[in-house]
Amino acid sequence: MNTKTLRISTINVNGICETVKRCKVLALLRDCEADIILVQETHSISLNDWDGISHCAYLSNYSAGAAILFKKNFSGSVNPIYISDDGRIVAVDVDFFGNKLRILSVYAPNVPADRKFFFSNLSDHLSMSHHNIVGGDFNCVDSIELDTFNHSDSSSSLQGSQELRSSMADFGLVDSFRILNPDLKKFTWFGHQATQASRLDRFFVPQQLLKGYDSEFFPYSDHKLVHCTLMIESTSGNNHGKSYWKINNNILKDKFFVEKIENLLLESRILRPAFTSTGEWWDNVKNRIKKVAVKHSSVRKREKRK
Protein backbone atom coordinates (compact mmCIF):
# COMPACT_ATOMS: atom_id res chain seq x y z
CA MET A 1 0.00 0.00 0.00
CA ASN A 2 1.42 3.40 -1.02
CA THR A 3 1.58 6.35 1.34
CA LYS A 4 0.59 9.81 0.13
CA THR A 5 1.56 13.14 1.67
CA LEU A 6 -1.20 15.71 2.11
CA ARG A 7 -0.18 19.22 3.16
CA ILE A 8 -2.89 21.57 4.43
CA SER A 9 -2.35 25.21 5.39
CA THR A 10 -4.42 27.84 7.19
CA ILE A 11 -4.23 31.64 7.24
CA ASN A 12 -6.34 34.54 8.53
CA VAL A 13 -5.99 37.16 5.77
CA ASN A 14 -7.67 40.12 7.59
CA GLY A 15 -9.94 40.84 4.61
CA ILE A 16 -9.20 40.62 0.90
CA CYS A 17 -11.91 42.76 -0.65
CA GLU A 18 -9.37 45.37 -1.78
CA THR A 19 -8.20 44.39 -5.28
CA VAL A 20 -4.44 44.88 -4.95
CA LYS A 21 -4.18 43.04 -1.63
CA ARG A 22 -6.42 40.26 -2.89
CA CYS A 23 -4.19 39.66 -5.94
CA LYS A 24 -1.03 39.61 -3.82
CA VAL A 25 -2.51 37.29 -1.19
CA LEU A 26 -3.81 34.81 -3.76
CA ALA A 27 -0.48 34.88 -5.59
CA LEU A 28 1.35 33.96 -2.39
CA LEU A 29 -1.12 31.19 -1.63
CA ARG A 30 -0.67 29.77 -5.15
CA ASP A 31 3.08 29.61 -4.54
CA CYS A 32 2.95 28.11 -1.04
CA GLU A 33 3.70 24.42 -0.69
CA ALA A 34 0.23 23.17 0.18
CA ASP A 35 -2.40 21.01 -1.48
CA ILE A 36 -5.31 22.60 0.39
CA ILE A 37 -5.53 26.05 2.00
CA LEU A 38 -8.03 27.07 4.68
CA VAL A 39 -8.68 30.82 4.77
CA GLN A 40 -10.42 32.96 7.41
CA GLU A 41 -11.68 36.55 7.61
CA THR A 42 -11.99 36.82 3.84
CA HIS A 43 -14.86 39.39 3.81
CA SER A 44 -15.51 37.96 0.35
CA ILE A 45 -18.58 36.28 -1.10
CA SER A 46 -16.50 34.20 -3.52
CA LEU A 47 -12.96 33.60 -4.75
CA ASN A 48 -13.66 33.10 -8.44
CA ASP A 49 -10.19 34.40 -9.32
CA TRP A 50 -8.61 31.40 -7.61
CA ASP A 51 -7.46 28.98 -10.32
CA GLY A 52 -8.54 25.82 -8.52
CA ILE A 53 -11.64 24.63 -6.66
CA SER A 54 -12.87 27.04 -3.98
CA HIS A 55 -15.77 27.05 -1.51
CA CYS A 56 -16.61 30.13 0.56
CA ALA A 57 -18.82 31.14 3.48
CA TYR A 58 -19.79 34.82 3.56
CA LEU A 59 -21.22 37.29 6.08
CA SER A 60 -20.30 40.80 4.90
CA ASN A 61 -17.58 42.88 3.27
CA TYR A 62 -16.45 44.01 6.72
CA SER A 63 -16.45 40.90 8.91
CA ALA A 64 -16.06 37.11 9.00
CA GLY A 65 -15.79 34.92 5.93
CA ALA A 66 -14.16 31.49 5.57
CA ALA A 67 -12.98 29.49 2.59
CA ILE A 68 -11.28 26.29 1.46
CA LEU A 69 -9.02 26.49 -1.59
CA PHE A 70 -7.65 23.55 -3.54
CA LYS A 71 -4.56 23.84 -5.72
CA LYS A 72 -5.18 23.61 -9.45
CA ASN A 73 -3.51 20.20 -9.71
CA PHE A 74 -5.13 18.71 -6.60
CA SER A 75 -5.63 14.94 -6.96
CA GLY A 76 -8.98 14.17 -5.41
CA SER A 77 -12.70 14.76 -5.65
CA VAL A 78 -14.33 17.53 -3.60
CA ASN A 79 -17.92 17.75 -2.39
CA PRO A 80 -19.21 20.73 -0.35
CA ILE A 81 -21.15 19.60 2.74
CA TYR A 82 -21.88 22.73 4.78
CA ILE A 83 -21.39 26.46 4.26
CA SER A 84 -22.58 28.58 7.18
CA ASP A 85 -24.60 31.77 6.78
CA ASP A 86 -22.49 33.59 9.38
CA GLY A 87 -19.26 33.16 7.42
CA ARG A 88 -17.59 30.98 10.05
CA ILE A 89 -17.57 27.40 8.75
CA VAL A 90 -16.90 25.73 5.43
CA ALA A 91 -17.05 21.92 5.42
CA VAL A 92 -16.19 19.71 2.45
CA ASP A 93 -15.80 15.99 1.87
CA VAL A 94 -12.71 14.92 -0.05
CA ASP A 95 -11.86 11.59 -1.61
CA PHE A 96 -8.05 11.46 -1.55
CA PHE A 97 -6.64 8.28 -3.14
CA GLY A 98 -9.51 6.22 -1.76
CA ASN A 99 -9.57 7.88 1.67
CA LYS A 100 -12.60 9.82 2.84
CA LEU A 101 -11.76 13.13 4.53
CA ARG A 102 -14.08 15.71 6.11
CA ILE A 103 -12.26 19.07 6.13
CA LEU A 104 -13.46 22.17 8.01
CA SER A 105 -12.20 25.74 7.74
CA VAL A 106 -13.19 27.49 10.99
CA TYR A 107 -13.25 31.16 11.97
CA ALA A 108 -14.43 31.29 15.58
CA PRO A 109 -16.24 34.29 17.13
CA ASN A 110 -14.33 36.91 19.11
CA VAL A 111 -17.03 37.22 21.78
CA PRO A 112 -16.36 34.61 24.53
CA ALA A 113 -20.01 33.62 25.08
CA ASP A 114 -20.58 33.22 21.34
CA ARG A 115 -17.38 31.23 21.05
CA LYS A 116 -18.43 28.74 23.75
CA PHE A 117 -21.74 28.12 21.98
CA PHE A 118 -19.97 27.86 18.61
CA PHE A 119 -17.55 25.18 19.81
CA SER A 120 -20.26 23.26 21.66
CA ASN A 121 -21.99 22.73 18.30
CA LEU A 122 -18.92 22.33 16.10
CA SER A 123 -19.02 18.54 16.24
CA ASP A 124 -22.38 18.62 14.42
CA HIS A 125 -20.40 19.22 11.24
CA LEU A 126 -17.92 16.36 11.71
CA SER A 127 -18.30 12.91 10.19
CA MET A 128 -18.49 9.50 11.86
CA SER A 129 -17.30 7.75 8.68
CA HIS A 130 -14.48 10.08 7.53
CA HIS A 131 -11.09 11.24 8.78
CA ASN A 132 -11.91 14.68 10.20
CA ILE A 133 -9.48 17.57 9.73
CA VAL A 134 -10.35 20.88 11.40
CA GLY A 135 -8.22 24.00 10.98
CA GLY A 136 -8.44 27.75 11.17
CA ASP A 137 -8.48 30.71 13.54
CA PHE A 138 -10.04 29.56 16.82
CA ASN A 139 -9.75 32.96 18.57
CA CYS A 140 -8.91 31.31 21.91
CA VAL A 141 -6.00 29.56 23.59
CA ASP A 142 -5.70 26.35 25.55
CA SER A 143 -3.07 27.61 28.01
CA ILE A 144 -2.22 31.13 29.19
CA GLU A 145 1.30 29.96 30.09
CA LEU A 146 2.13 28.22 26.80
CA ASP A 147 -0.10 29.89 24.21
CA THR A 148 0.11 33.61 25.03
CA PHE A 149 2.71 36.34 25.49
CA ASN A 150 2.19 39.54 27.48
CA HIS A 151 -1.54 39.02 27.93
CA SER A 152 -3.44 40.20 30.97
CA ASP A 153 -4.62 37.68 33.57
CA SER A 154 -8.11 37.87 32.09
CA SER A 155 -9.57 34.45 31.38
CA SER A 156 -11.49 35.69 28.33
CA SER A 157 -8.93 34.22 25.91
CA LEU A 158 -9.55 30.80 27.50
CA GLN A 159 -13.31 30.96 27.04
CA GLY A 160 -14.46 28.20 24.70
CA SER A 161 -11.28 26.13 24.98
CA GLN A 162 -12.97 23.50 27.13
CA GLU A 163 -15.87 23.15 24.69
CA LEU A 164 -13.42 22.97 21.79
CA ARG A 165 -11.35 20.23 23.46
CA SER A 166 -14.48 18.24 24.19
CA SER A 167 -15.83 18.48 20.63
CA MET A 168 -12.48 17.44 19.14
CA ALA A 169 -11.93 14.60 21.63
CA ASP A 170 -15.32 13.12 20.76
CA PHE A 171 -13.92 12.41 17.30
CA GLY A 172 -10.41 11.45 18.39
CA LEU A 173 -8.78 14.65 17.10
CA VAL A 174 -5.62 16.14 18.60
CA ASP A 175 -4.03 19.60 18.48
CA SER A 176 -1.29 18.90 15.91
CA PHE A 177 1.20 21.47 17.23
CA ARG A 178 0.79 20.62 20.91
CA ILE A 179 0.97 16.86 20.42
CA LEU A 180 4.32 17.33 18.64
CA ASN A 181 5.57 20.08 20.99
CA PRO A 182 4.18 19.44 24.49
CA ASP A 183 6.03 22.28 26.26
CA LEU A 184 6.99 24.69 23.48
CA LYS A 185 5.83 28.32 23.43
CA LYS A 186 5.22 29.39 19.84
CA PHE A 187 2.67 31.87 18.50
CA THR A 188 0.67 32.38 15.31
CA TRP A 189 -0.81 35.86 15.93
CA PHE A 190 1.01 39.08 16.83
CA GLY A 191 -0.98 42.19 17.78
CA HIS A 192 -0.91 45.58 19.48
CA GLN A 193 2.20 46.61 17.53
CA ALA A 194 3.76 43.23 18.21
CA THR A 195 3.58 43.65 21.98
CA GLN A 196 1.22 40.69 22.38
CA ALA A 197 1.09 37.24 20.86
CA SER A 198 -1.11 34.12 20.95
CA ARG A 199 -1.43 30.71 19.35
CA LEU A 200 -4.84 31.16 17.76
CA ASP A 201 -4.39 29.25 14.51
CA ARG A 202 -4.48 25.48 14.86
CA PHE A 203 -5.11 22.12 13.23
CA PHE A 204 -7.02 19.27 14.88
CA VAL A 205 -6.37 15.95 13.15
CA PRO A 206 -6.33 12.19 13.84
CA GLN A 207 -2.99 11.54 15.54
CA GLN A 208 -2.26 8.47 13.41
CA LEU A 209 -2.20 10.66 10.28
CA LEU A 210 -0.01 13.43 11.67
CA LYS A 211 3.42 13.74 10.10
CA GLY A 212 4.53 17.32 10.76
CA TYR A 213 3.72 20.93 11.57
CA ASP A 214 5.42 24.23 10.70
CA SER A 215 4.57 27.89 10.22
CA GLU A 216 5.94 30.92 8.41
CA PHE A 217 5.62 34.70 8.25
CA PHE A 218 2.87 35.98 5.96
CA PRO A 219 3.39 39.60 4.81
CA TYR A 220 -0.27 40.62 4.44
CA SER A 221 -1.57 39.49 7.82
CA ASP A 222 -0.87 39.69 11.54
CA HIS A 223 -1.23 35.89 11.55
CA LYS A 224 1.31 33.31 10.45
CA LEU A 225 0.67 30.86 7.65
CA VAL A 226 0.40 27.51 9.45
CA HIS A 227 1.03 24.15 7.76
CA CYS A 228 0.05 20.63 8.78
CA THR A 229 1.46 17.60 6.96
CA LEU A 230 -0.45 14.32 6.95
CA MET A 231 0.58 10.87 5.76
CA ILE A 232 -2.33 8.98 4.23
CA GLU A 233 -2.28 5.45 2.90
CA SER A 234 -3.51 5.19 -0.65
CA THR A 235 -6.19 2.55 -1.13
CA SER A 236 -6.75 3.30 -4.82
CA GLY A 237 -6.07 0.40 -7.14
CA ASN A 238 -5.80 -2.22 -4.42
CA ASN A 239 -7.49 -5.54 -5.04
CA HIS A 240 -7.83 -6.68 -1.46
CA GLY A 241 -11.24 -6.69 0.17
CA LYS A 242 -12.72 -4.29 2.65
CA SER A 243 -10.99 -4.21 6.03
CA TYR A 244 -12.97 -4.71 9.24
CA TRP A 245 -12.60 -3.26 12.69
CA LYS A 246 -13.06 -5.69 15.59
CA ILE A 247 -13.96 -4.67 19.11
CA ASN A 248 -11.80 -5.86 22.00
CA ASN A 249 -14.25 -8.13 23.79
CA ASN A 250 -12.59 -7.47 27.15
CA ILE A 251 -14.17 -4.03 27.38
CA LEU A 252 -17.60 -5.66 27.43
CA LYS A 253 -16.76 -6.60 31.03
CA ASP A 254 -16.59 -2.90 31.89
CA LYS A 255 -20.00 -1.88 33.27
CA PHE A 256 -19.37 1.80 32.52
CA PHE A 257 -18.74 1.01 28.84
CA VAL A 258 -21.80 -1.23 28.62
CA GLU A 259 -23.95 1.58 30.04
CA LYS A 260 -22.59 3.94 27.37
CA ILE A 261 -23.53 1.53 24.60
CA GLU A 262 -26.99 0.91 26.07
CA ASN A 263 -27.66 4.66 26.14
CA LEU A 264 -26.29 5.02 22.60
CA LEU A 265 -28.65 2.31 21.31
CA LEU A 266 -31.64 3.90 23.03
CA GLU A 267 -30.83 7.26 21.43
CA SER A 268 -30.29 5.57 18.04
CA ARG A 269 -33.77 4.03 18.09
CA ILE A 270 -35.25 7.50 18.40
CA LEU A 271 -33.16 8.73 15.43
CA ARG A 272 -34.20 5.89 13.09
CA PRO A 273 -36.81 8.01 11.19
CA ALA A 274 -34.06 10.49 10.23
CA PHE A 275 -32.46 7.89 7.92
CA THR A 276 -33.73 6.84 4.51
CA SER A 277 -33.12 3.13 5.11
CA THR A 278 -32.44 0.66 7.90
CA GLY A 279 -29.05 -0.09 6.37
CA GLU A 280 -28.00 3.56 6.44
CA TRP A 281 -29.21 3.86 10.03
CA TRP A 282 -27.37 0.71 11.14
CA ASP A 283 -24.11 1.88 9.49
CA ASN A 284 -24.40 5.08 11.53
CA VAL A 285 -25.01 3.10 14.74
CA LYS A 286 -21.97 0.88 14.09
CA ASN A 287 -19.73 3.88 13.45
CA ARG A 288 -20.88 5.52 16.68
CA ILE A 289 -20.21 2.31 18.65
CA LYS A 290 -16.72 2.15 17.12
CA LYS A 291 -15.95 5.76 18.12
CA VAL A 292 -17.14 5.18 21.69
CA ALA A 293 -15.19 1.92 21.98
CA VAL A 294 -11.95 3.41 20.63
CA LYS A 295 -12.17 6.45 22.89
CA HIS A 296 -13.09 4.35 25.94
CA SER A 297 -10.18 1.97 25.34
CA SER A 298 -7.74 4.87 24.90
CA VAL A 299 -8.83 6.48 28.16
CA ARG A 300 -8.51 3.20 30.04
CA LYS A 301 -5.02 2.63 28.62
CA ARG A 302 -3.89 6.10 29.74
CA GLU A 303 -5.31 5.50 33.21
CA LYS A 304 -3.54 2.14 33.40
CA ARG A 305 -0.19 3.68 32.37
CA LYS A 306 -0.54 6.38 35.01
N, C-alpha and C positions, 0 to 999 in steps of 0.2 A: 504494500500500500504506500503510495507517494504522499509526502507531506508538503503542503502549500503554505507559504507565508502570506498573511494578510495584515497590512499596515493601515491603521485607522487613526486619523488626526482630529483634533477639535480646537476651535478658536472662537473667541468672542471678538467680533470685528467692530463693535461700537458704532454700528450704523454704516450702511453703504448705499444710501440713496444718492449721494453726491457723485456725479459721473466720473470725475477724475479719480477719486479715491476708490470707487467701485472697480474701475479698470485695473488699477494698480494692485488692489487686494486679490482680484480674481487671477491676475497674472502670476502673483506669488504662489497662490494655491495650486495653479496648474503645474508650477515648477517643483512644488514640494514633493518629497518622496512618500507618497501615500496613495493607497488605492481608493479610499473612501474618506471624505472630510465632513465632519459635523460642524455646523456654523451656528452661532447664537448672536442675538441682538442685530439682526440684519436690517430691520425696519423696511423690508422689501417684500412686495407681494409675490414676486417670482424672480428667478435668476435665469431668464431665457438666454442670456449672453454667455452662460456656461456651456462649454462644448461637449459635455457629457450629460448623463441623466441627472436631474435635480428634482427634489421635492421640498416644498416650502410651506411653513405655517406663518400666518401674517396677522398682526393686530393693527398697527398703524405705521405711518412714516416717521414716528417720533419715539416709539417704544416697542420692545419685545421683537419677536421674529426669530424663527429657527429654521434650519435647512439641513438636508443631507445631499452631498454632492458626490458623484461617482466619476472617476477619471474616464476619459474618452475610450480607453482600451480596456476597461474593466471586464474581467471574465466572470460573468455570472448574471443570472436573471434577477430583476428587482420588481417587487410588488408593493405599492403603498398600502399600509394598513390603517393608519390613523394620523390625521393632521388636525391639531387642535385649533379652535377658533380664537384662543387667546394668544396665539403665537408662541407657545412654550414647549410644544412637543411635536416632533415628527417621528413616526414609527414606520419602518419598512421591513418586509420579509425579503431575504436574499437567499438564493440557491447558489452556493459557492462550491463548485466541484463535488456536488452531491450532498453537501452539508446544508442544513436549514439553519439560517441565522435570523434572529429578530434584533434589529438595530434601532436604537432610540437616540435622537438628538434632543437634549434637554436644556432649557433655559429657565431656571427656577426663579420664583418671585423674590424681590428684595425684602418685602414686608414679612417679618418673622411668623406671624399668625397664618398668613397666606401660604408661606413656605411649608409649615407643618402639615396643613391640609393637603397641599400639593403632593408632598412625599408620601403621605398616608394612602393616597390613591394611585400612586405611580405604578404599582404592581399590576393594576388593572390592564395595563398596556403591554405586559410581558407575556411570553408564550410558555406553555407547559411542554410543548413538543419541539421547541427550537433551542439553539444556543442563544442566550440573551446577551446583548452587548449594549451597555448604557453609558453614554458619554456626554459631556457638555459643561456648562457653567452652573454649578449647584448653589452658588451664592451663600454658602455656609461652610463651616469647617468642622472637623471631627475632634480636634484638640487645640486648645488655645496655646499650649506649650510648643507643639510641634508644627502647627499649621498657620501660625500668625507671627507677625513681627511688629512690635510697637503699637499694638492695639490696646485699648482700654480694658478694664476688667469686666466690662459689660458682657453679659452672656448672650446678647442678641445674635452674635455671629454663630453661636452653637445651636440656635433654635432651628429645629427641623432635622438635625443630624441623627437623632435617635430614630425618628420615623424613617429616614432614608436608610439607615443601617438595617432596620427591620424589614423593609420592603425588599432590599437587595438580598438579605440572608434567606428570605423565603424561597428565592430562586437559586441559591447557591452561588451568588456573585460576590466577588471580592474587590476591594479598592486596589487597582493594579499597582499604583505607586507604593502604597503603604505595605503591601504584602512583600514587595521586593526590597523595600527600604524601611524596616520597622522603626528605626530611631532617627532617621534623617530629616532635618529641617530644610525644606526646599519649597519655593513659592511660585505661583503661576500668575498672580495679579499684583501690580505695584501701583499704589495710588497716593493722593495727597502730596504731589510733587516728590514721589518716591520715598516718602517718609514712613509709609506703611506697606505691608505686604501680607498676602494670604494665599493659601492653596485652595482656590475655588474651583479650578478646572480639573475634572477627574474622569477616569474610566472605571466602570464596574464590569467585570468579565468573569467567566468560569475560570477558576485557577488552573485547571488542567490544560487550557488553551494558551495561557499567558507565556510569552517568550521574552518580551522586553518592554521598556518604557524609557522615553527621553523627551526633552522639551527644548525649545529654542526661542530666541528673541524674534518678535514679529513687529516690524516697524510702524504699522498703522493701527496699533492697539496697545492698551495698557495691560493686556493679557499676553501670556506666552502661547505659542503654538505647541500643543501637547500631542505626543505620538504614543500609540500603543501597538505593539507588534504581537500577533497571534500566530501560532502554528496549528494548522488544521489539516487533518488527514483527508486526502482525496479519496472519495469512494466511487468516482466516475470511472466507468469501464471495467469495474471488477465483476467477476462472474460468480463470486460466492453468494450464498443466500443471506437473508436478513439476520442480523445478530439479535440476541435476546438478552434482556436483563433478568437476573434471577435474584430474588430476595434471600437474604440470610435468614434461614428459618429460626435461628437462635433468638432473634429479636421478638419473635412471637411469644416468648416467655415473659417479656417485659409488659407488665400490666398497663403502664403509662402509654406505651406505644399502641397496645390493643385498643385502649380507650380513644386514642387519636383517630385510629382507622374506623372505629365504630361511629364516631361523630362525623367523620368525612363521608361515610356511606349514607348516613341519615340525611346530611345536607345534599348529597348527590341525587337522592331520590326526589327531592323537591325540585331540583334543577332539570330533571328529565325533559319536561315540555319545552325547554329552551333549545333542544337539539333536534335536528331534522330526522335522525334515525337512532335506533337503539345502538347500532354499531358505533356511530360517532360519539354518542353519550358514553358508552363503555370505554372507548379509547381515552376519553378525557378522564374518566374515573381512574383507569390504570396509570395514566401519567401522574395524576395527583398522588396516588398511593406511592409511586416510585419516588417522587420528590420528598414526601414525608419520611419514607424509609431511609433514603440517603442522608437527609439532614439529621434524623434521629440517630443513625449509626455514627455519623461524624461527631455529634455532640458527646455521645457516650464514649467514643474513643479518646476524645480530648480529656474528658473527666477521668478516664482510667489512667492516662499518661500522667496527669497531675497528681 
